[in-house]
Structures are given as structure tokens and as C-alpha cells.
Amino acid sequence: VALQCDSVALLWHSSVIVWHSSLIVWHSSMIVWHSSVIVWHSDLIMWHSSEILWHSCVILWHSSVIVWHSSVIVWHSSVIVYHSSEIASYFVRHCPRVVESGL
């Protein structure tokens, strides 16, 4: 009877060990799965970061183009002002009657 009880106890302990082992395997697979999800999210974050960086560079480039065009507009405006003043002084010197009549 004692031998039979020892066999039952051994069988019970063996089944508990198998159950704990399967639990450890399950937890290990969950750790692996969560790790892969973390890696996937990290890759996604890195991809979005590179997209943000690329868009930032494009915005910076467009801003520099806008600044350049603005400086060209300012330069052309100063040329127009200069030529307008030259034309006005020409009329003042050469056409005093037109200037006096207000035309």
C-alpha cells in the first residue's frame, strides 16, 4: 500500500511539474510575442520619425525658397522705385509745364 501511495504521489508531483513546465513555456511564448510587438512598435516609431525628419527638411527647403523669392521681390521693388524716381526727376527737369499742371 505504501508503494502504491508513493507511486500516486510521484504521479501527482510529476503532473504538477508538467503543468508548471507548460505554464513556463506559455509565459515564455508570451514574453517572445510581447517582445516582437515592442520591436514592431519601435520600427514603426523609427519609420514615423524618419518621415517627420524628411517632411521637416522639405519644409525647411520650401522656407528657404520663399525667403529667396522674397529677396528677389524686394530687389525688383527697389529697382522699380529707382526707375520711378528717375522717370519723375526726368519729367521735373524736362517737362516743367506737365508737372505744374498736375498731369
Buried (B, 14 or more C-beta within 10 A) or exposed (E): EEEEEEEEEEEEEEEEEEEEEEEEEEEEEEEEEEEEEEEEEEEEEEEEEEEEEEEEEEEEEEEEEEEEEEEEEEEEEEEEEEEEEEEEEEEEEEEEEEEEEEE
